[in-house]
């Protein structure tokens, strides 16, 4: 089990200091999509659209889908299309 500890604006994952963009890079190496609720609950990212924009500026490309949960609440799912050639 990986232990996450927040230190200022970085996270300590195992023995490594990782920022939110790096956490998302790690996430997208394992999964192809994420929602704001997932980002907030798992990574404590409160502004997922801004972090997605940061990744786009680094060469990642995304699409998104509006979804509706069982209670009728709408949410957006960001889907990774491509990663930059030189990560």
C-alpha positions in Angstrom: 0.0 0.0 0.0 1.4 3.4 -1.0 1.3 6.0 1.8 0.4 9.6 0.8 1.4 12.5 3.0 0.9 16.2 2.1 3.8 18.6 2.6 3.0 22.1 1.5 1.9 21.8 -2.2 3.7 18.5 -2.7 2.9 15.0 -1.6 5.3 12.4 -0.2 4.6 9.1 -1.9 6.8 6.4 -0.4 10.1 8.3 -0.3 9.4 10.7 -3.2 8.1 14.2 -3.2 5.5 14.5 -5.9 3.3 17.5 -7.1 -0.2 17.1 -8.4 0.7 17.1 -12.1 3.2 14.2 -11.4 0.5 12.3 -9.5 -1.8 12.7 -12.5 1.0 11.5 -14.8 1.3 8.4 -12.6 -2.5 8.0 -12.6 -2.7 8.2 -16.4 0.1 5.6 -16.8 -2.3 3.1 -15.2 -5.7 4.4 -16.1 -7.1 6.3 -19.1 -9.6 8.6 -17.4 -10.4 10.5 -14.2 -13.2 12.6 -12.8 -13.1 15.6 -10.4 -14.5 13.5 -7.6 -11.8 10.8 -8.1 -9.1 13.4 -8.3 -10.3 15.1 -5.1 -10.8 11.9 -3.1 -7.7 10.0 -4.2 -5.1 12.8 -4.9 -6.6 15.8 -3.0 -6.7 17.7 -6.3 -9.4 20.4 -6.0 -8.9 22.0 -9.4 -8.7 19.1 -11.9 -9.4 21.3 -14.9 -6.3 23.4 -14.1 -4.1 20.3 -13.7 -5.5 18.9 -17.0 -4.5 22.2 -18.6 -1.0 21.9 -17.1 -0.7 18.4 -18.7 -1.9 19.8 -22.0 0.8 22.4 -21.9 3.3 19.5 -21.4 2.0 17.8 -24.6 -0.7 15.5 -23.3 -4.1 15.5 -25.1 -7.5 14.8 -23.7 -11.1 14.6 -24.5 -14.0 14.8 -22.0 -17.5 13.5 -21.6 -20.3 14.8 -19.5 -21.9 12.0 -17.4 -24.8 11.8 -15.0 -24.6 9.7 -11.8 -27.5 7.7 -10.3 -28.7 10.8 -8.4 -28.9 12.9 -11.5 -25.7 14.9 -10.7 -23.7 15.8 -13.8 -19.9 15.5 -13.8 -17.1 15.5 -16.4 -14.8 12.6 -17.1 -11.4 13.5 -18.6 -10.1 10.8 -21.0 -6.4 10.6 -22.0 -5.9 10.4 -25.8 -2.1 10.8 -26.1 1.0 11.3 -24.0 3.9 13.4 -25.2 6.6 11.5 -27.1 9.4 12.5 -24.6 7.8 12.3 -21.1 
